[in-house]
Amino acid sequence: MIQKPPLRHVLGAFATGVCVITARHNGQVIGLTANSFTSVSLDPPLVLWCLDNRCERYDIFAQAEAFDINILSGDQSPLSDRFARGDAVIGEHEGLLTLDHPLRLKKVIGWLSCVTFETREVGDHLLIIGRVEAYDTGAGEGLTFFRGRYGQTHMFG
């Protein structure tokens, strides 16, 4: 009998971008790596990301009234690793945040500032839908995640 691969391996064959979600908690900026991010609607402008119920920062993000989605550039895998591991607090002295917006990371290729529009428990995750209030994009290649490894986008033509 042929063994099926674990579902996680099949889902990992779908290449995704990588982002860091940021929110305020007790006067600090907290970050969390996510690759389960997608557009929901252009009118109204809505995006969605998924938060694992077992995440140690679950309560912070589940209760956040606002958050930013920072789309990482191809050379920002160390940031992705950091916020995936649980080193969540972003210190002001680190110079990671832009001066004009307290939740935006520097050198990202895109960002969206959102207010929480709706949340819904589905399986072992919380779906968080945000209404986009502001956004912008920058230059550079994007960070990707495929079969458990990082890569970069490459434009054809």
Legacy VTK file of the C-alpha trace (Angstrom):
# vtk DataFile Version 3.0
C-alpha trace
ASCII
DATASET POLYDATA
POINTS 157 float
0.000 0.000 0.000
1.322 3.440 -0.937
1.662 5.805 2.001
0.186 9.266 1.572
2.392 12.171 2.614
1.246 14.142 5.665
-1.248 16.875 4.734
1.272 19.472 5.924
3.700 18.342 3.177
1.069 18.677 0.469
0.058 22.149 1.665
3.745 23.114 1.818
3.968 22.521 -1.932
1.981 25.725 -2.403
4.495 28.588 -2.483
3.474 31.635 -0.459
4.788 35.041 0.389
5.885 35.818 3.936
4.770 38.696 6.118
5.134 39.918 9.673
1.958 41.048 11.396
2.509 43.809 13.962
0.213 45.106 16.696
0.435 47.132 19.898
0.169 45.472 23.298
0.815 47.180 26.645
2.727 50.002 24.947
4.983 47.655 22.977
4.996 46.589 19.337
4.649 42.823 18.938
5.442 40.898 15.740
4.321 37.536 14.377
5.355 35.769 11.157
2.535 34.592 8.893
2.294 33.134 5.422
-1.462 32.542 5.573
-2.364 35.978 4.204
-4.726 36.718 1.330
-6.887 39.403 -0.218
-10.620 39.006 0.458
-12.235 42.032 -1.210
-11.278 45.221 -3.029
-14.568 46.979 -2.215
-14.570 47.218 0.719
-10.811 46.635 1.010
-10.478 43.512 3.172
-7.593 41.116 3.816
-7.401 37.932 5.872
-4.728 36.107 7.815
-4.864 33.029 10.030
-3.649 32.754 13.634
-2.852 29.330 15.108
-4.851 28.707 18.297
-1.667 27.354 19.956
0.346 30.517 19.302
1.735 32.039 22.505
0.755 35.482 21.161
-2.793 34.354 20.371
-4.538 36.619 22.900
-2.588 39.690 21.779
-3.538 39.366 18.111
-7.026 37.954 18.713
-7.875 41.069 20.747
-5.998 43.643 18.648
-8.204 46.398 17.276
-5.602 47.315 14.644
-2.609 45.665 13.015
-0.185 46.090 10.134
0.749 43.475 7.575
4.392 43.903 6.514
5.225 42.014 3.303
8.852 40.917 3.578
11.532 41.421 0.947
13.719 38.581 -0.255
16.550 39.427 2.144
14.390 39.569 5.281
14.311 35.863 6.183
16.105 36.630 9.503
13.121 38.819 10.481
10.738 36.036 9.513
12.689 33.542 11.627
12.808 35.886 14.584
9.057 36.478 14.740
8.272 32.832 13.975
10.402 31.709 16.958
8.652 33.870 19.485
11.085 36.783 19.887
8.073 39.024 19.541
8.805 42.436 21.074
10.261 45.052 18.733
12.448 47.445 20.693
12.565 51.104 19.680
16.380 51.002 19.813
16.519 48.327 17.101
15.628 50.717 14.281
13.269 48.192 12.714
10.217 50.463 12.722
9.608 53.482 10.500
9.386 56.835 12.253
6.155 57.877 10.553
4.132 54.800 11.527
4.615 52.843 14.762
3.691 49.400 13.371
5.490 49.473 10.022
8.758 47.623 9.526
11.533 49.197 7.464
12.597 47.860 4.062
9.442 45.807 3.405
8.146 45.571 -0.169
4.588 46.368 0.866
2.465 47.157 3.897
-1.187 47.398 4.834
-2.511 49.158 7.940
-5.751 47.521 9.045
-8.464 47.683 11.652
-9.968 44.391 12.742
-13.202 43.905 10.807
-14.182 40.384 11.848
-12.738 37.292 13.516
-13.950 33.715 13.304
-12.751 30.469 14.884
-12.335 27.800 12.201
-10.710 24.479 13.102
-7.431 25.081 14.901
-7.049 28.685 13.711
-8.624 32.095 14.165
-9.387 33.859 10.887
-8.720 37.579 11.237
-10.224 39.844 8.601
-8.887 43.382 8.478
-10.282 46.449 6.765
-7.400 48.166 4.976
-7.094 51.814 6.043
-3.753 52.647 4.377
-1.213 50.814 2.220
1.799 51.213 -0.032
4.282 49.162 -1.980
8.007 49.377 -2.534
10.660 47.931 -4.808
12.435 44.626 -4.542
11.902 40.893 -4.690
9.572 39.156 -2.264
10.419 36.510 0.312
8.745 33.165 -0.408
8.185 29.984 1.574
8.025 26.631 -0.234
8.340 23.122 1.204
9.704 24.424 4.485
12.382 26.637 2.937
12.784 30.270 2.002
13.234 31.568 -1.510
12.785 34.786 -3.458
10.424 35.819 -6.180
11.907 36.027 -9.627
10.204 38.040 -12.342
10.026 36.542 -15.825
10.217 38.734 -18.925
LINES 1 158
157 0 1 2 3 4 5 6 7 8 9 10 11 12 13 14 15 16 17 18 19 20 21 22 23 24 25 26 27 28 29 30 31 32 33 34 35 36 37 38 39 40 41 42 43 44 45 46 47 48 49 50 51 52 53 54 55 56 57 58 59 60 61 62 63 64 65 66 67 68 69 70 71 72 73 74 75 76 77 78 79 80 81 82 83 84 85 86 87 88 89 90 91 92 93 94 95 96 97 98 99 100 101 102 103 104 105 106 107 108 109 110 111 112 113 114 115 116 117 118 119 120 121 122 123 124 125 126 127 128 129 130 131 132 133 134 135 136 137 138 139 140 141 142 143 144 145 146 147 148 149 150 151 152 153 154 155 156
